[in-house]
Amino acid sequence: MPDDFVENYRAYKQKRVIKQAAREEAKKYSKYANLRIKGSSDEGIEELLIFHTHSIEKGLSHPHFRPNFGKNALTKLKANLEEFNQLGLDKDSFSYQNAISVLRSYKEKHQNMQIETPNFDSLFGNINLASASMMAGAKKFANSLNDGVDFKKVETSRYTQREFADGPLDEELYQEALSMAMKSPSVCNRQPWHVFFTQNKAKIEQLISIQSGFKGYGLPPSLSIVTVDRRAFLGPYERNEPYIDGGIFLMNFDMCLTSVGLASCILNLMLPTNELDKLRNILKIDDAQVMIAMVAVGQPKQQLLVAKSARKDSATIFTEIQ
Ligand SMILES: Cc1cc2nc3c(=O)[nH]c(=O)nc-3n(C[C@H](O)[C@H](O)[C@H](O)COP(=O)(O)O)c2cc1C
């Protein structure tokens, strides 16, 4: 058979798989994304609260303050809070506390400037804002521009490590890194991430064998699976955002692991849907979650060989537009 024919046929078959995978992805996104104004589920309403809270937070930090700004966001936040109450959800939750805190900041900012807020009062007059925390709002921030030295050190000393010291993971250090990684930026501060973590040897063995990009290395002491919840996203144009927020979190988490002295290797999940489903089954992860990547984490070896993974010069990826 001529080579050209075989090549073309292979390309044709791959295009069909791409279309099918895209259709499957679109189906899942349509099923789980938050396409209504109100939350479509308990989780949806929390994401909407965070979304509208953040919109008001941005207004509060605006250099040109507009008195009584954000009529639309305030009205929506009011509707979200009502739905939250109707669903009987936990008022100690982050999303609720964050929302009433931003309302308090909004009111106080206007009070401090001696500006009346009739629209705000008619919407939220019945909520006791005095007891809200100060977690949300705007704050003065001083850049300390010469303090980047530590970050430079982490950035230049991070290498993917595929071997680990014997013994269990220091879970305290791991949790410290995870907690630091929560500082990752995300669209409208939605923080749609989840980390599924296992130290179960049998499960790690199964996961590594399905992933198949870690051949020839010993089993890592732990695996973390980073996912993003599709329910955090609100419409058709956000359909790729889970991958962006997920990627940002993944990278930041990896840097945080390095900074606390743990060794790690990110493991891709570029797998056919049926293989991903096997992973989901083992970990009991539902379809609402986008599977971003796994991270093998363990204690660092004293010495090991790492791939150099040389980088291109930044000039080769830079184009200035006049
Ligand atoms: C999304 C992603 C997936 C990766 N998947 C694998 C993998 O499956 N197996 C592996 O050994 N390394 C994997 N890596 C590690 C890369 O090979 C490594 O980051 C790259 O060569 C740069 O080297 P460095 O991390 O040491 O700077 C992955 C990295 C990323 C960011």
Ligand as a Chemical Component Dictionary entry (heavy atoms), coordinates in Angstrom:
data_LIG
# 
_chem_comp.id                   LIG 
_chem_comp.type                 NON-POLYMER 
_chem_comp.pdbx_formal_charge   0 
_chem_comp.three_letter_code    LIG 
# 
loop_
_chem_comp_atom.comp_id 
_chem_comp_atom.atom_id 
_chem_comp_atom.alt_atom_id 
_chem_comp_atom.type_symbol 
_chem_comp_atom.charge 
_chem_comp_atom.model_Cartn_x 
_chem_comp_atom.model_Cartn_y 
_chem_comp_atom.model_Cartn_z 
_chem_comp_atom.pdbx_ordinal 
LIG C1  C1  C 0 0.935  18.789 32.200 1  
LIG C2  C2  C 0 2.214  18.011 32.360 2  
LIG C3  C3  C 0 2.196  16.651 32.188 3  
LIG C4  C4  C 0 3.354  15.900 32.383 4  
LIG N1  N1  N 0 3.296  14.547 32.246 5  
LIG C5  C5  C 0 4.384  13.805 32.518 6  
LIG C6  C6  C 0 4.305  12.384 32.472 7  
LIG O1  O1  O 0 3.272  11.802 32.160 8  
LIG N2  N2  N 0 5.416  11.675 32.781 9  
LIG C7  C7  C 0 6.594  12.279 33.156 10 
LIG O2  O2  O 0 7.566  11.566 33.446 11 
LIG N3  N3  N 0 6.698  13.647 33.195 12 
LIG C8  C8  C 0 5.620  14.410 32.903 13 
LIG N4  N4  N 0 5.698  15.787 32.973 14 
LIG C9  C9  C 0 6.976  16.437 33.328 15 
LIG C10 C10 C 0 7.624  17.126 32.115 16 
LIG O3  O3  O 0 8.267  16.182 31.322 17 
LIG C11 C11 C 0 8.603  18.188 32.636 18 
LIG O4  O4  O 0 7.878  19.156 33.363 19 
LIG C12 C12 C 0 9.350  18.917 31.510 20 
LIG O5  O5  O 0 10.204 18.052 30.827 21 
LIG C13 C13 C 0 10.192 20.060 32.050 22 
LIG O6  O6  O 0 11.129 19.599 32.992 23 
LIG P1  P1  P 0 11.197 20.161 34.480 24 
LIG O7  O7  O 0 9.818  20.000 35.080 25 
LIG O8  O8  O 0 12.201 19.306 35.194 26 
LIG O9  O9  O 0 11.595 21.588 34.412 27 
LIG C14 C14 C 0 4.560  16.536 32.753 28 
LIG C15 C15 C 0 4.566  17.922 32.910 29 
LIG C16 C16 C 0 3.415  18.650 32.725 30 
LIG C17 C17 C 0 3.446  20.144 32.949 31 
# 
loop_
_chem_comp_bond.comp_id 
_chem_comp_bond.atom_id_1 
_chem_comp_bond.atom_id_2 
_chem_comp_bond.value_order 
_chem_comp_bond.pdbx_ordinal 
LIG C1  C2  SING 1  
LIG C2  C3  SING 2  
LIG C2  C16 DOUB 3  
LIG C3  C4  DOUB 4  
LIG C4  N1  SING 5  
LIG C4  C14 SING 6  
LIG N1  C5  DOUB 7  
LIG C5  C6  SING 8  
LIG C5  C8  SING 9  
LIG C6  O1  DOUB 10 
LIG C6  N2  SING 11 
LIG N2  C7  SING 12 
LIG C7  O2  DOUB 13 
LIG C7  N3  SING 14 
LIG N3  C8  DOUB 15 
LIG C8  N4  SING 16 
LIG N4  C9  SING 17 
LIG N4  C14 SING 18 
LIG C9  C10 SING 19 
LIG C10 O3  SING 20 
LIG C10 C11 SING 21 
LIG C11 O4  SING 22 
LIG C11 C12 SING 23 
LIG C12 O5  SING 24 
LIG C12 C13 SING 25 
LIG C13 O6  SING 26 
LIG O6  P1  SING 27 
LIG P1  O7  DOUB 28 
LIG P1  O8  SING 29 
LIG P1  O9  SING 30 
LIG C14 C15 DOUB 31 
LIG C15 C16 SING 32 
LIG C16 C17 SING 33 
# 
